[in-house]
Amino acid sequence: MKIVAVTACPTGIAHTYMSQEAIERECKKRGYQVKVETQGSMGIENELTQSDIEEADVVILAVGIGIDGEERFDEKRDNGKVIEANPSLVIKDPSKFIDEAEKL
């Protein structure tokens, strides 16, 4: 399974990077490919390409604010392949969201 994600929180510091780490750790444990774009205080890092998004089975948006380029995920959203969650919930229980991704 290939998962892409975007993480962002209102302050752009702790939860942005903690949720990135939680998603990456859980995917690695399961042997899944993962790429996480962060939109934090440092701006956009590890930016997802259009091909990253198209090739992904699921998109996880662990965001507590509006993000730049959200329209990139419209097609995946239309196909029911986007999971949206608060970053703090992803940090607390990343396996729940990866389990949800597997069901899609």
TAZIHU-V330117 format. One record per run of one state. SS is the DSSP state (2 for helix, 1 for strand, 0 for the rest). FROM is the first residue (numbers start at 1). LEN is the number of residues. If there is no record, write none. Layout:
BEGIN
{{SS FROM LEN} {SS FROM LEN}}
END
This chain:
BEGIN
{{0 1 1} {1 2 7} {0 9 5} {2 14 17} {0 31 2} {1 33 8} {0 41 2} {1 43 3} {0 46 4} {2 50 6} {0 56 2} {1 58 6} {0 64 6} {2 70 9} {0 79 3} {1 82 4} {0 86 1} {2 87 6} {0 93 1} {2 94 10} {0 104 1}}
END
